[in-house]
């Protein structure tokens, strides 16, 4: 007989189900109680800092990326941040410098409320060496002052095969559904790249907002 435990993810008597490809429960006669009868090939452990990429399985593991901004990561399932205080990944002083592969999964229901800040998004800034790919960011609610994006506030690297939905608000310039600033200004002239990506986020800005594709703010618009 097996009993269920609860945590950030389902456990079976302390057995992390994320480490199994599948499990099967069948009635055990004559009692009719449920038993574990088979398991398949184990998957690599999540958030193993010696792995490349590091697999992300929980919301807490995703937020821990800020402690290791130079590593590569891959998402293995959708994450729902409902009710979770979200702290954006990286900052102006310490941008994300690795590769984040969403694996075709989504980050859902993220709220970022930094109305006086610059560089605001799920990721604050990504460097010219960084990449975000195969990621959906859905039902976001992001508010900042300047350089505000649904996924990245300031993109110097590459965003590919990714999308965003939800709401993005800003109180100055450089507000976009996917990226706030993709071009650079003043001495920071590094231009980011966006490929095969889109945003259907609603954009609200006190000044200039994104182009007609809602991806990024464009100075010529």
C-alpha positions in Angstrom: 0.0 0.0 0.0 1.3 3.5 -0.9 0.2 6.8 0.5 0.6 10.2 -1.3 2.7 13.0 0.1 2.4 16.7 -1.0 5.1 19.2 -1.9 5.9 21.6 -4.7 5.4 18.5 -6.8 3.7 15.1 -6.2 5.7 12.6 -4.2 5.0 8.9 -3.5 6.2 8.1 0.0 9.2 10.3 -0.6 9.8 9.2 -4.2 10.2 12.2 -6.5 8.0 11.4 -9.5 9.9 13.9 -11.7 12.7 11.4 -11.6 10.6 8.7 -13.2 9.5 8.5 -16.8 6.2 6.9 -15.7 4.5 5.0 -12.9 1.6 2.7 -13.0 -1.0 2.0 -10.2 -3.3 -1.1 -10.3 -5.8 -2.5 -7.8 -4.3 -5.3 -5.6 -6.8 -8.0 -5.0 -8.5 -9.0 -2.8 -8.0 -5.7 -0.8 -8.7 -3.4 -3.8 -5.9 -1.1 -2.6 -3.7 0.6 -5.1 -0.1 -0.5 -5.6 2.9 0.6 -7.6 3.7 -2.1 -10.0 6.1 -0.7 -12.6 8.4 2.2 -13.3 10.5 3.0 -16.3 13.9 4.6 -17.0 14.7 7.3 -14.5 15.4 10.8 -15.8 18.4 12.9 -14.7 18.0 14.7 -11.4 16.5 18.1 -11.5 18.6 21.2 -10.5 21.9 19.3 -10.6 24.4 22.1 -10.7 27.0 19.8 -12.3 24.8 19.1 -15.3 24.8 21.0 -18.6 22.1 22.0 -19.0 20.7 22.1 -15.5 17.1 20.8 -15.6 14.4 23.0 -14.0 11.4 21.2 -12.5 9.9 23.6 -10.0 9.1 27.2 -9.6 11.7 27.5 -6.7 14.4 26.0 -8.9 13.6 28.5 -11.7 13.9 31.4 -9.2 17.3 30.0 -8.1 18.7 30.8 -11.6 19.6 34.2 -10.2 22.2 32.6 -8.0 23.9 31.0 -11.1 23.5 33.4 -14.0 26.3 32.0 -16.1 25.0 28.5 -16.5 22.7 26.8 -19.0 19.2 25.6 -18.1 16.3 23.6 -19.6 12.7 23.5 -18.5 11.2 20.0 -18.2 7.5 21.0 -17.6 5.2 24.0 -17.3 5.6 26.2 -14.2 2.7 28.1 -12.6 3.7 31.1 -10.5 0.2 31.8 -9.2 0.4 33.0 -5.6 4.3 33.0 -5.8 6.3 36.2 -5.2 8.3 36.5 -8.3 11.8 38.1 -8.4 13.0 38.7 -11.9 16.0 36.8 -13.2 19.2 39.0 -13.1 19.5 42.7 -12.8 21.1 45.7 -14.5 24.3 45.0 -12.7 24.2 41.2 -13.0 22.5 40.1 -16.3 21.7 36.6 -17.4 24.7 35.2 -19.3 23.7 31.6 -20.1 21.2 29.7 -22.3 17.7 29.1 -21.1 15.8 26.4 -23.2 12.1 26.3 -22.4 11.8 22.9 -24.0 8.5 23.9 -25.5 7.0 24.6 -22.0 5.5 27.6 -20.4 6.1 30.0 -17.5 2.6 30.9 -16.4 1.0 33.7 -14.4 4.2 35.7 -13.5 3.6 39.1 -11.8 6.4 41.6 -11.7 5.5 44.9 -10.1 8.5 47.4 -10.3 6.8 50.6 -11.5 9.9 52.8 -10.9 12.5 50.4 -12.3 14.4 50.2 -15.5 15.0 46.8 -17.2 11.9 44.9 -16.1 10.7 41.5 -17.4 10.8 37.8 -16.5 14.6 38.3 -17.2 15.9 41.8 -16.5 18.7 41.8 -19.1 20.4 39.1 -21.2 23.9 39.6 -22.5 25.3 39.2 -26.0 26.3 35.7 -25.1 22.9 34.7 -23.7 20.0 32.9 -25.5 16.4 32.3 -24.6 14.7 29.7 -26.8 11.6 27.4 -27.1 9.8 29.3 -24.3 6.3 30.4 -23.8 5.5 33.1 -21.1 1.8 33.2 -20.7 -0.6 35.5 -18.8 2.2 37.7 -17.5 1.4 40.9 -15.6 4.5 43.1 -15.8 4.9 46.7 -14.8 8.0 48.8 -14.9 9.2 52.3 -15.7 11.5 52.1 -18.7 12.8 49.2 -20.8 10.0 46.8 -19.9 9.3 43.6 -21.8 7.1 40.5 -21.4 10.1 38.2 -21.5 13.2 40.5 -21.3 13.7 44.1 -20.3 16.9 44.6 -22.4 17.9 42.0 -25.0 21.6 42.0 -26.1 21.5 38.3 -27.1 19.2 36.0 -29.0 15.5 35.2 -28.4 14.2 32.4 -30.6 11.1 30.3 -30.9 9.4 32.1 -28.0 6.2 34.0 -27.3 4.4 35.9 -24.6 0.8 36.7 -23.7 -0.7 38.9 -20.9 -0.2 42.5 -20.0 2.9 44.7 -20.0 2.8 48.3 -18.6 5.5 51.0 -18.6 5.6 54.7 -17.6 8.4 55.8 -19.9 9.8 54.7 -23.3 10.9 51.2 -24.5 7.9 49.1 -23.7 7.2 45.9 -25.6 5.3 42.6 -25.5 8.4 40.5 -25.9 11.3 42.8 -25.3 11.5 46.4 -24.0 14.9 47.4 -25.5 16.4 45.5 -28.3 18.5 48.2 -29.8 20.6 49.9 -27.2 21.1 53.6 -26.6 23.9 56.0 -25.9 27.1 54.0 -25.3 25.3 50.7 -25.0 24.8 50.0 -28.8 24.7 46.2 -28.8 21.7 45.1 -30.7 19.8 41.9 -29.8 18.2 39.4 -32.2 14.7 38.0 -32.2 13.9 35.0 -34.4 10.6 33.1 -35.0 9.0 34.7 -32.0 5.8 36.6 -31.3 3.8 38.4 -28.6 0.0 38.9 -28.2 0.4 40.8 -24.9 -1.5 43.9 -24.3 0.8 46.9 -24.0 0.1 50.0 -22.0 2.7 52.9 -21.9 2.7 56.5 -20.9 5.0 57.3 -23.8 6.1 55.1 -26.7 5.1 51.4 -26.9 5.9 48.4 -29.1 5.5 48.2 -32.9 2.5 46.7 -34.6 3.7 43.2 -34.0 3.9 44.0 -30.2 7.4 42.6 -30.0 9.6 45.5 -29.1 9.8 49.2 -29.0 11.2 50.6 -32.3 12.7 54.1 -32.4 11.6 54.7 -36.0 7.9 54.1 -35.2 
